[in-house]
Amino acid sequence: MNDDDIDMFRRAVADARPVKSEPRAPLRRPRPKPRARFTRADEAQVLRESLDADIDDIHAGSGEALRFQRPSVGRRTMRKLARGSFAVQGEIDLHGMTVTEARERLGAFIEDAVSSGKRCVRVVHGKGLGSGQRGAVLKPNVNRWLRRWDAVLAFVSTRQVDGGTGAVYVLLRSR
């Protein structure tokens, strides 16, 4: 743009005046903010369900580490157990077993380990990778069973070299 263009523009708009505008009413009322009608009922239902849930029904997925300790087991002991510092004195592999068969065999194994004075054992339950879309079957059951047996003081998923999240070190009560 040069000076001639600027002058020509100014002459062209010299008699232009701003348009007066009057405030206009909105075409429609503003919509109310959306709110969920069932939010409180849903929240109350979730709270009821969470309070009714059994702590033993914790679901353990294939990659989740398992961990449990009775109040009498200290942090230092749990740290030693998780590091694999206890000598593993026995092992059971539950791969390929049905839930019923695994429960019976594991119960007998724990009972035998306690009666023979074993302090730490390893339970291989697998990660459930071969179970397809069902996910882990034995792992959540082993988690539940071990928590219920008084002979079990604590358990934790093993170190990677001992099976990782597919096995647990189990600390047993002394006779």
Residue pairs with C-beta under 8 A, 6 or more apart in sequence:
36 42
56 144
56 147
56 148
57 144
58 140
58 143
58 144
59 140
60 66
60 136
60 139
60 140
60 143
61 128
61 135
61 136
62 127
62 128
62 129
62 135
62 136
62 139
62 165
63 127
63 165
64 165
65 156
65 157
65 165
66 139
66 142
66 143
66 155
66 156
66 157
66 165
66 168
67 78
67 82
67 155
67 156
67 157
68 143
68 146
68 147
68 152
68 154
68 155
68 156
69 77
69 78
69 153
69 154
70 153
70 154
72 153
73 153
73 154
73 171
77 154
77 171
78 154
78 156
80 86
81 120
81 154
81 155
81 156
81 169
81 171
82 156
82 157
82 159
82 169
83 159
84 158
84 159
84 162
84 169
86 119
86 120
86 169
86 171
87 119
87 120
88 120
88 121
88 122
88 162
88 169
89 113
89 118
89 119
89 120
89 121
90 109
90 113
90 118
90 121
90 122
91 121
91 122
91 123
91 124
92 105
92 106
92 109
92 121
92 122
92 123
92 124
93 124
94 102
94 105
94 106
94 123
94 124
94 125
94 126
94 138
94 142
95 124
95 126
97 105
97 138
99 137
99 138
99 141
102 125
102 138
102 141
102 142
103 141
103 145
106 123
106 142
106 145
107 145
107 149
109 121
109 123
110 121
110 146
110 149
110 151
110 152
110 170
110 172
111 151
113 121
113 172
114 151
114 172
114 173
114 175
115 175
117 174
117 175
118 172
119 171
119 172
119 174
120 169
120 170
120 171
120 172
121 169
121 170
121 172
122 158
122 162
122 163
122 167
122 168
122 169
122 170
123 142
123 146
123 155
123 167
123 168
123 170
124 163
124 166
124 167
125 136
125 138
125 139
125 142
125 166
125 167
125 168
126 136
126 138
126 139
126 166
127 136
127 139
127 164
127 165
127 166
128 134
128 135
128 136
128 137
128 138
128 139
131 137
139 166
142 168
146 152
146 155
146 168
146 170
150 173
151 172
151 173
152 170
152 171
152 172
152 173
153 171
153 172
153 173
154 170
154 171
155 168
155 169
155 170
155 171
156 168
156 169
157 164
157 165
157 167
157 168
158 164
158 166
158 167
158 168
158 169
162 169
